[in-house]
């Protein structure tokens, strides 16, 4: 399968949802945590993550900003058709704080 075929086979919405879930997991955040930090309603986030709604650009931008503020950089297309999360020391500290609250 060529790189272009692989990229075309993964819908953008699926990729976005995967990125959000992975970043939340790394940070140890629940959906309410991310909703609060991003200013996106919990209902909108839950619908997005369950694929009940298509991601809106404004919603994705707010979620991405919250994730980046916490110290995670998303690198799309690495590996081909996928993504990589670059986790900073700040993100590790955030995850540690989240774990200690649980």
C-alpha positions as CSV (number, residue, x, y, z in Angstrom):
1,X,0.0,0.0,0.0
2,X,1.5,3.3,-1.0
3,X,1.8,6.3,1.4
4,X,-0.9,8.2,-0.4
5,X,-3.3,5.2,-0.3
6,X,-2.7,4.8,3.4
7,X,-3.4,8.5,4.1
8,X,-6.5,8.4,2.0
9,X,-7.8,5.3,3.8
10,X,-7.9,7.0,7.2
11,X,-10.6,9.7,7.4
12,X,-9.5,13.0,8.8
13,X,-12.1,12.8,11.5
14,X,-10.8,9.5,12.7
15,X,-7.3,10.9,12.9
16,X,-8.4,13.9,14.9
17,X,-10.3,11.8,17.3
18,X,-7.3,9.5,17.8
19,X,-5.1,12.5,18.5
20,X,-7.4,13.9,21.1
21,X,-7.9,10.6,22.9
22,X,-4.1,9.9,22.8
23,X,-3.2,13.3,24.1
24,X,-5.8,13.0,26.9
25,X,-4.4,9.7,27.8
26,X,-0.9,10.9,28.0
27,X,-2.0,13.9,30.2
28,X,-4.2,11.7,32.4
29,X,-7.1,13.9,31.6
30,X,-10.8,12.9,31.6
31,X,-13.2,14.3,29.1
32,X,-14.4,16.9,31.7
33,X,-10.8,17.9,32.3
34,X,-10.2,18.6,28.6
35,X,-13.6,20.3,28.2
36,X,-12.8,22.7,31.0
37,X,-9.3,23.5,29.8
38,X,-10.4,24.0,26.2
39,X,-13.7,25.8,26.8
40,X,-15.4,23.1,24.6
41,X,-18.6,21.8,26.1
42,X,-18.4,18.3,27.6
43,X,-21.3,17.2,25.4
44,X,-19.5,18.4,22.2
45,X,-16.3,16.6,23.2
46,X,-18.1,13.4,24.1
47,X,-20.0,13.5,20.7
48,X,-16.8,14.1,18.9
49,X,-14.9,11.3,20.6
50,X,-17.8,8.8,20.1
51,X,-17.9,9.8,16.4
52,X,-21.5,11.0,16.8
53,X,-20.5,14.4,15.4
54,X,-18.1,15.6,12.8
55,X,-15.3,17.8,14.2
56,X,-15.8,21.5,13.6
57,X,-12.7,23.5,12.9
58,X,-13.3,25.9,15.8
59,X,-13.7,23.0,18.2
60,X,-10.6,21.2,17.0
61,X,-8.6,24.5,17.3
62,X,-9.7,24.9,20.9
63,X,-8.9,21.3,21.8
64,X,-5.5,21.5,20.1
65,X,-4.7,24.8,21.9
66,X,-5.5,23.2,25.3
67,X,-3.3,20.2,24.5
68,X,-0.4,22.3,23.3
69,X,-0.7,24.6,26.4
70,X,-0.3,21.4,28.5
71,X,3.0,20.7,26.7
72,X,2.1,18.2,23.9
73,X,2.9,18.9,20.3
74,X,1.1,16.9,17.6
75,X,3.2,16.0,14.6
76,X,0.9,14.8,11.9
77,X,2.1,12.5,9.1
78,X,4.8,10.9,11.2
79,X,4.7,8.0,10.6
80,X,3.0,8.2,7.2
81,X,-0.7,8.5,7.6
82,X,-0.5,8.7,11.4
83,X,0.8,11.0,14.1
84,X,3.3,11.4,16.8
85,X,2.9,13.1,20.2
86,X,5.9,15.0,21.3
87,X,5.6,15.2,25.1
88,X,7.4,17.9,27.0
89,X,8.5,17.9,30.6
90,X,5.5,20.2,31.3
91,X,3.2,17.5,30.0
92,X,4.8,14.9,32.2
93,X,4.4,17.1,35.2
94,X,0.7,17.7,34.2
95,X,0.2,13.9,33.9
96,X,1.8,13.3,37.3
97,X,-0.5,15.9,38.9
98,X,-3.5,14.3,37.3
99,X,-2.4,10.9,38.6
100,X,-2.0,12.2,42.1
101,X,-5.5,13.6,42.1
102,X,-7.0,10.2,41.2
